[in-house]
Amino acid sequence: MQKLKSKVNRFFFQHRDKGIRNLMLYIGIGNIAVYILTLFNPTNPLFFNLLCFDYEKLFSGEVWRLFSYVFCYLTDSSRPVLTLISLFFYYWIGATLEQYWGRLRFNIYYLCGIVLTDLVAILIIIVVHAQFGFYSIPMFAGGVSANYVNMSLLLAVATILPDEFVQLWFVLPVKMKWLAWLDVGLTVYGILDWTLKLIRFRMLYFSLFLALLIPLVAIVNYLIFFGKNAAVILPDFIRYRPKRKSWERKVAKKSIQSGTGAVRHAGNVKSGNARFRCTVCGRTELTHPKLEFRYCSKCAGYRCYCEEHIQNHVHITE
């Protein structure tokens, strides 16, 4: 598995400049264009109806709806001003990921989120049609949209830059990982709220519970690309404390066998005197003794990175 992961990373690194440049810029412009065109005829929005995810029209041959619904993110919202702000935010996230990963990996990441959403939506449609005989149900959180695809972008950039500060609503400074926690928390709350409503109104249909998979698509897509590195956005007391205790137990066991040398090393572990600390994920040679660490010559100052981030990080120039 590790060899396969290395080959995939090498492939993305070698072809990082292939793909659609500024993908999120085009998606943002498309959303704004569709929204403006909808204002001219709000009762019968032609372009929105042509691009949105429509179950019956999809099965009648309009297959472009599997991808074009990402341009309806702004129009489909009941709060266009806040959604427009979030659209600019996702553009910044997309530009950051494109710089960090390269065009190809970012394009495939976004495309993978769309494809997973399509597969889940089609599965729900098939189950609903088999159970009720029609193609539509009240989908979770307003139906199939780019909302959860965009949420996977937030999780990705929060993993890469967990301690980066952004201005929430241009006023409140918050860390990226805090936004990720908030977004995941709201998603979990929405899932629980939807489940309780189904139970309260005794709508215990399998297809309605299957709709809960829609918001989980973003998390699944995120885990496919990040795997165990997703732990970076977890709180520090969850990430480090169990591992530190486990490492201290190993050091203590070695100290009994090898004497004072291991005891001195155990003292360094407990005091936290790490020589190397990754700038991106914060791991050290004490918490992760099998990792290798390197310094980046392109970053300002002495910036240390682990072997997983030395080739994949945003260079710090100031």
N, C-alpha and C positions, 0 to 999 in steps of 0.2 A: 504493500500500500504506500509506503514511504517513497519507494522508487517511482511509482506511478505519479504521485504528487509532485515529485521533483521534475519528472518529464513534462507534466502539464505546466508547471511554473516556468520551466525553461522555454516551452513552446510559446507561452504568452509573452515572455520577455523578448524573445527573438522576433516576434511579430507584433510588438506593442503599438506600432504606428499604422497598422491596418485597421480598417473599419470606418465607421462614420464619425467624422470629427465634429465636436460640439453637438453631440446627439441631443442633450437636454435643451440646448438653445433652440433647435428646430422643433422639439416637442412643445416647448413653452410658446414659441411664436404660433404654432398651429393651434394651441389651446386658445390663445388670445384672438386669433382670426375667427375661429368657430364661434366664440362667445360674441364677438362684435356682429357677425353675420346673423346670429340668433336674435339680437336686439331688434333687427329690422322686422322680424316676423315672429314674435314670441309665441303666438298661438299655434303656429305650425312651422317650427324651425326645420328648414329643409336640410341643412348640412348636419345638424345634430342627429336628426332622424336617419341620415344616410350613413353616419359613422358610428353610432352607439352600438352597444352589444344587444342585439335583438335576437331572441331565440328562434322564433318562427322564420324570420328572414335569413338567419344564418343557415338553417336547414333547407331553405329554398335555393341556396347556391351563392349567397352573398358572403363569401368566405373572408373578404377583407375586414369584416367586423371583428375577426379574431385579433386584429392588431390596431385597427383604427380607433378603438374606444379610448386609447390613451390621449387622444386629442379632445375628449369630452370631459376631462377632469374638472376644468373650470366651469363649463356650462352646466354640468350636472350638480353643481353645489348650490345649496340654499344660502350660503354666505360668500358671495363672489369676492368681496374685498379681502377677507381673511384668506380665502383660497388663492387669490392672486399673490398675496404676500408669501404664502407657502410655496407657490409656483416659482417665485424668484429664489426662495431658499433652496428648493430642490435643484434649481439650475446651478447654484453655487456648489451644492453637494456633488452634482454630476461632474462639474468642471474639476473639483478636487479629486474625485475618484479617477477621472480620466488622466489627470496628471500623475497620480500615484501609481495606477495600474497600467496605463496605456489604453489606447482606444479599443483594441480588440477585446481585452478582458472585460472592460466596462460595458461594451456593446453586448457581449454574450451574457453578462450578469443581468442586464436589464431585459434582454430577450428571454432569458430563462424564467424570469419572474412572470412575464407575459404568458409564456407557454404553459407554465404550471397553473396559472389562473384559468387559462382556457380549458385545460384538461379537467380541472375540478368542476368548472361550470358545465362542461359537456356531460360529465358524469352525473351531475345533479339533474340536468335536463332529461337525460335518458331515464333516470329513476322516477322523476316526476311524471314523465309521459307514460311510463309503464304502470304507475300507480293510479294516476288521475285521468290520463288521456289528453292532457294539454301540456303546453311547453313553458309555462311561467308559474313562478311561485314568488311570494314576498321574500326576496333574498335578504341575507344578512347585511345590514348597514347600507341599504340602498341599491344593492345589485352589484353586477360586475363592473368595476371601474378600475382606474389606475391608482386608486388610493393606497391599496396595500402593496402594490408594486413599488410605489414611491417610498413607502415606509421601509422597505428593504434597503433602499439607498441610505436612509438615516441610520439604520443599524450598521451598515457597512462603514460609513465614515466615522461613526462613533467608535468602532473597533480600531480603526486606523489612527484616529486622533481623539482618544477618549478625553483628554484634558484640555482640548481646544475650547476657548470661550467664544460664544456667539451672542449677539444681542437679540434676545427674544422680543419680538414686536419693536425692534430698534431701540429698546430701553433697558431691559433686564438682562444682565450678563449671566449666562448659564453655560455649564460644560456640556459638550456633546453627549457624553455618556448619561448625563441627567435627562436630556431630551429623549434618549433612547429608552431609559427606564419609564419615563412618562408615557411614551408612545406604546410600549409593550403593556404597561399597566392599563391604559385606556382600552387597548384591544382585548385584554383578558376580562376587564369589566364588561365590555360589550358582549363578549361571548357568554359570560355568566348571566347577564341581564336577559339576553335572548333566550337562554335555556330556561330560566325561571318563568318567563312569560309563556313559553310553550307548555310548561308543566301546569302553570296556573290556569290557563285556558283549556287544558286537556287536549292540546293539539299534538298528540304523541305520534306523529308520523315520522317515519325514517328519513324521508326526503327533506323535511324541515330541519332535522338535526344535522343532516348531511351538509346543509348550507353553512354550518359553522366552520367548515373547512376553508371557506373563502378567506377569512382574515388570517388563517394560519399559513397561507401560501407564502407570505413575506418572510415569516420566520423559517420555514423550510428552505426557501431559496437562499436565505442568509447562511443557514447551517451547512448547506451543500458546499458553498464556496469557502467558508471559514473553518468549519469543523471545530476542533478543540480550541482554536484561537478565539472563538467567540467568548471565551471566559474573560477576555480582556475588559469587557464592559461591565462585568460583575463587580459588586462592591469589594473593596480591598480585604475586608475581614473574612469574606467568603473565599477569595482567590488565594490568599497567602497563608493564613493561619494554619489550616490543616496540613498544608504542604511543609510549612516550617517545622511543625511539630514532628511530622514524619521524618524529615531530614535530620532533626536533632536526635531522634531515637536511633537512626542509623549511625550517626556520628558517635553517639554514646556507646553503641555496641562495638564500633571499631576501636574506640579508645581503650576498651577493656583488653582488646587483643594486641594493639600496637603501642600502647603506652602514651607518653607525654605529648608526642607530635599530634596525635589525633585529639588529645584534650585541648591543646592550644587552638586547633582548628575549630573544635566545638565552641570554644569561647568566642571566636570570631563570628560564628553563626549566631550565637545568642546576642551578641552586641550589635549585629547588623552591619559589620564593617566589610561591605562588599566592594571589591575592586572594580567590577564591571556591572553596569546597570543599563538595560536597554532603554533608549529614549522613548520608544513607541509603547512597549507593553510593560516596562518596569521590572522585568524579570532579571535576576542576578545569577552569578555562578553559585551562590549559596542556596537559593531556592530551586534552581534547575542546574545541577552540577553537570549534566550531560550536554548542555548547550555550549556552543562556541560563540565568542563575542569579538567584534571588530569595530574599529573606529572608521568613520566616513571622512574621506579627504575633501569632499565637496561641501560639507556642512560647516558653518561658522563655529569656531571653538572646538572643543574635544567632545564630539558626540559619539557615544557608544551605541551599538545596535547588536542584537542577537542574530544568529544565522538566518532566522526566518524573515528579518526585516532589513538586513544590510543591503539587499538588492531591491527592496520594495518599501521605500519611504519617501516622504516629501522632504527635500533638502532644505535645511534651515539656513538662511543667508544672513540673518541679523542676530 
